[in-house]
Amino acid sequence: MEALYLLIPLSLIVVAVAVWIFFGASDSGQFDDLDGPALRILHDDDSTRPARH
């Protein structure tokens, strides 16, 4: 029972830090473009043709 006196405030602090980190990342624009990086890898940027031998 004495462990709950330590674990409950500790878990509340951990949750508060996680929420603070999430909202900090959200405010900085971390989650603005979720599709761009996933689709960027599919585009072929090679503008040069391979040399014929």
HELIX and SHEET records of a PDB file:
HELIX    1   1 GLU A    2  ASP A   27  1                                  26    
HELIX    2   2 GLY A   36  ARG A   40  1                                   5    
END                                                                             
